[in-house]
Amino acid sequence: MEEKIKKKLVEKIKSKHVLIGYNSTVRASKNGELEFVVYASNINPGIRSKLENIDVPKYEYDGDSEALSIACGKSFNIAVLGVKK
C-alpha cells in the first residue's frame, strides 16, 4: 500500500471516519459516503471478489487482518474497512 494512502488511513482512523466490516462498507458505498476501501491481505477470496462491485478505489493492506486491527486500535480482527469522505 502506498505511503500516501497509509498516512490518510491513519488520519481517518484517528478522526473516527472509518467503517469497520464488509456490510457497513457496502451500505456506505451505496449511500455515496466512501472515499476508498482497505482490506487485509488474507481476506476471504469470496469477499475480495464482492469488493469489486464497490465503485471506489480499493487498497490491499500490507498486513493480515490482525495487523489491520492493530493499526485501527481494535482488539478484534478487521478484514475490510471503508474510509468515509
N, C-alpha and C positions, 0 to 999 in steps of 0.2 A: 504494500500500500504506500502511496506517495506520502512524503513528509508533510506536504501542504494539507492533505486530507486528514492525516493523523492529528495535526495541530488543531484543525477545525473541529474534529470529533471531540477532542479533549475540552475545547471551549464550550461546545454544546452540552457535553455531559455535566460540566460544572454549573451551567445555567439551567440544567434540567430540561433541555429542549430535545430529549430523545424519547423514543417509544420502544419499549423492550418487548420482543416477541414477534413472531410472524403475523399473527392475527391483528394485533394493534397496528403493525406496519402496513398491512393491506388496507385496513379501514382508513388510515390516514392518507394513503395513496389515492383511494377513491374520492376522498374529500379535497384532494389537491394540496395537502399540507406538508408533503415531504420535499426535502431538498436532495437527499440521497440515502442509500441503504448500505449498511455494513453487515457482512455476515462472516462467521467464523470459518476458518479453513477446513474444519472437519464436519461441516454441515451435511445433513442428510441429502443425498442426491435428489430425492423427490422434492424436497423443499427448494433446493437450488434451482431446479427446473421451473417450479412455480414462481420463483422470483423473477423469471424472465418476463412475466406478464405485467410487472410493475414498470411503469414508464418514467423512471428516474435513473440517474447514474447509480451503479452498484459497485461496491468495492469489497474485495476479499481481505479480511483482517489477517495479518501475518501469523497470528497465533490461533490456537484452537478455542473452543467455547469457554474453557476455563480461563484462559488468558484474557479473552474479551470481557468476561465478568469481572476480573480483577481491574482491568482498565476502567470499568464503569463503577467500581467500588461496591459491587454486589456480592452476596455470599452464595449465589446460585449461578449455574452455567447459563450463558447467553449465546444463542446460535445466530439470532437476527436482531438487528435494531434499526429503527428508522430515525433519521435526523430531520427534525422539523425545520421549515423555512424560517 
